[in-house]
Amino acid sequence: MTATTVTPAAAATAKKPGETRRVRMGLSLKFALAFVGLVSLLLIASGAVTMWLSYDEAKNAAVSVQREKAQAAAEHIDEFIGEIEQQIGWTTHAQWSAGTVDQRRYDFVRLLRQVPAITELVQIDDTGKEQLKVSRLDMDVIGSGTDYSADPRFAKAVADRVWFSPVYFRKESEPYMTISVAHIGRNSGVTVAEINLKFIWDVVTALKVGQAGYAYVVNGQGRLIAHPDISLVLRDTDLSQLPQVANALAALQNRGPQDNAVTVARGPEGGSVLTAYAAIARLDWLVFVEQPLAEAMAPVYASLLQTGALLGLGLVLAAVTGTLLARRMTVPIRQLQSGADRLGSGELDHRIEIRTGDEIEALADRFNRMARQLQESYETLESKVEARSRDLARSVDELRTLSDVSLALSSTLDLKTVLRTIVERAAELAGADGGMIFRYNRTERQYELWHSAGLDAGLVARLAATPVHEQDTEMGHAARENRPIEIADLAAMPTAPIRDIALAAGFCSALIVPLVRGGRIFGALIVQRHTPGGFVESTVDIIQTFASQSVLAIQNARLFREIEEKGRQLEIASQHKSQFLANMSHELRTPLNAILGYAELLVDGIYGEISEKARGVLERIQSNGKHLLSLINDVLDLSKIEAGQLALTIEDYAMSAIVHSVVSATESLAAAKGLALAATVPKDLPLGRGDERRLTQVLLNLVGNAIKFTDKGSVGIDVKAANGGFDLAVSDTGPGIAEMDQVRIFEEFQQVDNSNTRRKGGTGLGLAISKRIIEMHGGKITVNSVPGKGSTFRVVIPVRFGEEREVV
């Protein structure tokens, strides 16, 4: 039967069910696109730079030409105004002013005929009075005497010799300007001429700028003075909002250099225009020369179109070239791909034939070499996989065995069970036919069989009956050197008791691992096989681990036995101590009560009168005796609690009665020290259930301690009922208790170690007994204290002991 095999390469390239194969771009297309993209990028970048430079150069050249034309137009207009000014000038001579009125009127009429742009002439004398007016539009006036002394036409001319008025529109249609020229000589008059500026139209219409270009003039406020379309002038058109006009007006008002930053803008009639201007400084006028942008840049657009055509041709050539190069490269690559697919599908004897004489042919050779290596590797793959599988299985077995041994160590304290598990797992993992653990008898200096696995009962009996001295076996040798010893052939070893018994039982090889820890010998772990030969290194290592765990189990077992024995001894000692304290307390209290009784009889005078000195001695005997009796009672209570002999007398009680009885018993002590003793007890406290006498003992101990350790201030008792429990707080203004001592004071015979405590006295049993009594009632006692700020002891117990055990 032939087995079907799938190579790793075929498995990797096989399409999984339901898997959608991603569509990929072919290498040929990628290479062509990359080549075309690179060439296109270079061509486009070069073309763009060329186009931009050509466009900018052409635009600058056109603007320069238009600026020259604007400057020429400005000079023509300035000459036009200058000629008018010159014609008016011959009326400013002194001899002209001295002539008759008729002569002067005749000169004005003749001047109007010579200069059509002048529509009106006025002569003003040196006092600012009108002497003569000749007009094309109105009646002539002689000697009207109209006062012009405050009018700019007179005042400005006298001050500046010549004055040009701002442009104004007569009858809200035609643009006009006033020219005032002062007469020559001192105290002379002024000649005023009204100029119709529509005659400037001849200047602007004569200026040719391409086919559709034009020129126009605006005043210092941006109002149109002259334009080829006279209707725009007659409508008093305001062009100050156009960007080019606004920019030029700003430069004109600042009296700075002409700013030609705005070269492309919107024209007066709409549309994009190429614009330039020149200023007539003395008139505050601006002459603009503009040409439609399409017309001005037509040569540039033609050049750009030609460049674009060349760029497109370059892109086509790049695409064709890139495709040809890509096909030349991708054909052998496809051959490589096809060959790789066949190799991946399992045809390891396939070879790729490429003869390109370049790196691709070298790559094909590498593929063929790899195919040969894969073929050779695949032929030995099965044996390698089988060997690796065995190694993995052995590793899994080792891990499982270690887990079993660790589980046995952690789940039981029975040394026999642990050692039996170790020897069984060691023999199983080593592939041995039997295993043994020998323990070392330190007294006899010999090894004795302890546990075994895989051995029959007769062999175990013979081994157990054969003690082996450490000098007579390899176990002693392994222990002395503290290392495993392998015996590949028992028959080749010298005769020895254990060796002879093992050979007789059919064992031929053995592994001995000493059980040694900290220089101390505990025994040896041995595994044996029926076949001769050595053991695998990993097996030796794992058996050593088992040996270490065996030593640990032996030590743990000994420690647990010692702890158990010490625990029993401590328990017996504690019982003896408690019984001794109980007996001694009882024996001490009986004679002490007799002493106190006779002392009291003597003080009361039953046996006759005694002296004051003797009375004082008897009172001190009574005081110290009562204190000693209290200490004996505390010791007796503690011993009863520890012996489990203290029983609570459960009955109903009133918490208020307990508090009042404690206050009555301690108020004289507080008064003797000058302390204020106050108790806060609500009237609606519920009836409690518990041992009233023991609770009174606890509260009396807390209040007594508070009074004893407080030298000034107050002691307070606060009681409340909440959440099914009584909450009692005893607070004082004493020295306080450090945080490290707040837990220790509730332990037996413990006191805060300072001079004040030692001076106050005490055995350190009161709080320990109080804590035990409160815990027996299902409650708890705590302290909250800050050194120097007093202490507060808080007791929380159930109201009804035995009915509600949980107190929050």
Sequence and secondary structure as in RCSB ss.txt:
>XXXX:A:sequence
MTATTVTPAAAATAKKPGETRRVRMGLSLKFALAFVGLVSLLLIASGAVTMWLSYDEAKNAAVSVQREKAQAAAE
HIDEFIGEIEQQIGWTTHAQWSAGTVDQRRYDFVRLLRQVPAITELVQIDDTGKEQLKVSRLDMDVIGSGTDYSA
DPRFAKAVADRVWFSPVYFRKESEPYMTISVAHIGRNSGVTVAEINLKFIWDVVTALKVGQAGYAYVVNGQGRLI
AHPDISLVLRDTDLSQLPQVANALAALQNRGPQDNAVTVARGPEGGSVLTAYAAIARLDWLVFVEQPLAEAMAPV
YASLLQTGALLGLGLVLAAVTGTLLARRMTVPIRQLQSGADRLGSGELDHRIEIRTGDEIEALADRFNRMARQLQ
ESYETLESKVEARSRDLARSVDELRTLSDVSLALSSTLDLKTVLRTIVERAAELAGADGGMIFRYNRTERQYELW
HSAGLDAGLVARLAATPVHEQDTEMGHAARENRPIEIADLAAMPTAPIRDIALAAGFCSALIVPLVRGGRIFGAL
IVQRHTPGGFVESTVDIIQTFASQSVLAIQNARLFREIEEKGRQLEIASQHKSQFLANMSHELRTPLNAILGYAE
LLVDGIYGEISEKARGVLERIQSNGKHLLSLINDVLDLSKIEAGQLALTIEDYAMSAIVHSVVSATESLAAAKGL
ALAATVPKDLPLGRGDERRLTQVLLNLVGNAIKFTDKGSVGIDVKAANGGFDLAVSDTGPGIAEMDQVRIFEEFQ
QVDNSNTRRKGGTGLGLAISKRIIEMHGGKITVNSVPGKGSTFRVVIPVRFGEEREVV
>XXXX:A:secstr
       HHHHHHS  TT        HHHHHHHHHHHHHHHHHHHHHHHHHHHHHHHHHHHHHHHHHHHHHHHHH
HHHHHHHHHHHHHHGGGSHHHHTS HHHHHHHHHHHHHH TTEEEEEEE TTSBEEEEEESSS  EES   B TT
SHHHHHHHHHSEEE   EEETTTEEEEEEEEE SSTT  EEEEEEEGGGGHHHHHH   TTT EEEEE TTSBEE
E SSHHHHHTT B TTSHHHHHHHHHHHTT        EEE TTSSEEEEEEEEEGGGTEEEEEEEEHHHHTHHH
HHHHHHHHHHHHHHHHHHHHHHHHHHHHHHHHHHHHHHHHHHHHTT TT       SSHHHHHHHHHHHHHHHHH
HHHHHHHHHHHHHHHHHHHHHHHHHHHHHHHHHHHH   HHHHHHHHHHHHHHHTT SEEEEEEEETTTTEEEEE
EEES  HHHHHHHHT  EEGGGSHHHHHHHHTS EEES GGGS   HHHHHHHHTT  EEEEEEEEETTEEEEEE
EEEESS S   HHHHHHHHHHHHHHHHHHHHHHHHHHHHHHHHHHHHHHHHHHHHHHHHHHHHHHHHHHHHHHHH
HHHHTTT    HHHHHHHHHHHHHHHHHHHHHHHHHHHHHHHHT      EEE HHHHHHHHHHHHHHHHHHTT 
EEEEE  TT   EEE HHHHHHHHHHHHHHHHHH  SSEEEEEEEEETTEEEEEEEE SS   GGGTTGGGSTT 
   SHHHHHH   S HHHHHHHHHHHTT EEEEEE TTS EEEEEEEESBTTT     
